[in-house]
Amino acid sequence: MVKTPDEIALMRISGRLLASVFEMLDGQDLAGLSTMAVNDLVDRFITVDLAARPASKGQYGFKYVLNCSINHVVCHGVPDAARMIRDGDIINLDITLEKNGFIADSSKTYIVGTASPAARRLVKVTQEALWKGIAQVRPGACLGDIGAAIERHAKKHGYSVVREYCGHGIGREMHEKPEVLHFGRPGTGMRLREGMVFTIEPMLNEGTRKVSVEEDGWTVVTNDRKLSAQFEHSVAVTATGVEILTLRRDETPWLARLAA
């Protein structure tokens, strides 16, 4: 659960490499690609360009390097050569990477082309909710502070928070203790200590928070088929606050806002 400075230094390397995967994807026109094509693109980039390992491949029997969750798919969408990404979609790409024995985990919801104002608003508020949660991370804070901040922001904008899936500790294993809920009450739950490393990964829905798993055993969808969005970072508790291990260059304004 608590990592040494040397372990966090190695996790920082994994996190930077994973951030570069998303930065590569930022330069791609996703419209017209199949989700399998995106999977294969990321696979090559991680293994060849970065000389790292896609940590999701083979984990729990999963065959692919990423989850691709489009529109009403909440999480764990499975790459498919027949599933094309279309103009107007929103798609969450959830990717893990292992380097030097340590894993980083992050996700980003992409707006593809001319998505509707409603879709754009959901994506914006979900990203804000992630950062509201990150802003709570410091020694002595509680896990409940993170969840409460996320839930408060979601409800303020009329969205629901998925409860069945949560953040988690991360390190040599993809899923470690503790569980990091995206709802809750301030001042409750485990107290944070310097050296803890975990993910925060809220999923916000336009409509009901209720979700179902499809017949493939992986794909999670909203029960009302309304849109869902997600953002995720791996973070470390520092002596004075938080370090975002998977921070992307496009997020510099968010980091500045966090420090303000």
C-alpha positions, 0 to 999 in steps of 0.5 A, a space after each residue: 500500500 505505502 511505497 518507498 521513495 525508490 518505488 515511487 521513482 519507478 512508478 513515476 517512470 511508468 506514469 510518464 510513459 503512459 502519459 505519452 501514450 495518450 499524447 500520441 493518441 491526441 494526435 490521431 483522428 479517431 473517427 473512422 477507426 475501429 476500436 481494434 485498430 486503436 488497440 493495435 496502435 497502442 499495443 505497438 506504441 507501448 511495446 515497440 516505441 516505449 519498450 514497455 508492457 501493456 499491463 492489461 493484456 492477459 490480466 484476468 483473461 483479458 486479451 487486449 491492451 485497452 478498454 474502449 468505452 463508447 457513448 453509453 458504455 461505462 467501462 471495460 468496453 472490448 476492442 472489436 474490428 467491427 466497431 467503428 468510431 464515428 463522428 459525434 461519439 465520446 470514447 473512453 480509452 483506459 490503458 495500463 502500462 508496466 515498466 521496471 515491475 511497476 504499473 501505471 493506470 490512466 484513462 481519458 474520454 475523447 470527444 470525436 468530431 462534432 459531438 453534441 453540446 450535452 456530450 461535451 458538457 458531460 465530458 467536461 464535468 467528469 474531468 472536473 470531478 476527477 480533479 476535485 477528487 485529486 485536490 483532496 489528496 494529502 496526508 491526513 485526509 480521508 478517502 471519503 473526502 475524495 469521494 464526497 468531492 467527486 459526488 458533490 460536483 457530479 450532483 451539482 451538474 445533474 449527473 449520477 456517479 457509478 458506484 459499482 466500480 472504484 479506484 484502487 491501490 496500484 504498484 507491482 499489481 494492477 489492483 491493490 488496497 485500498 479501494 477508492 470510492 467516488 462517493 461518500 462522506 467527508 472525514 470517513 474512510 482510511 486516512 491517507 499517508 505519504 507514500 500511498 499510491 492509488 487511482 482515482 477514476 470517476 464514471 459519471 452518467 447522464 441519467 441513472 447510475 444503474 449499470 449492467 454487464 453485457 453478455 461478453 462478461 466485460 462491457 458495462 453499460 448504462 441501464 437507460 442507455 444514456 451517455 457515460 464518461 470517465 477520467 482516471 489518474 494514478 496519484 501518489 500522496 506526498 509530504 505536502 499533497 499529491 503528485 499525479 504520476 500519469 499527468 499529461 502535458 495538456 493538463 498543465 492548466 489543471 495542475 496550476 489550478 490545483 496549486 493555486 
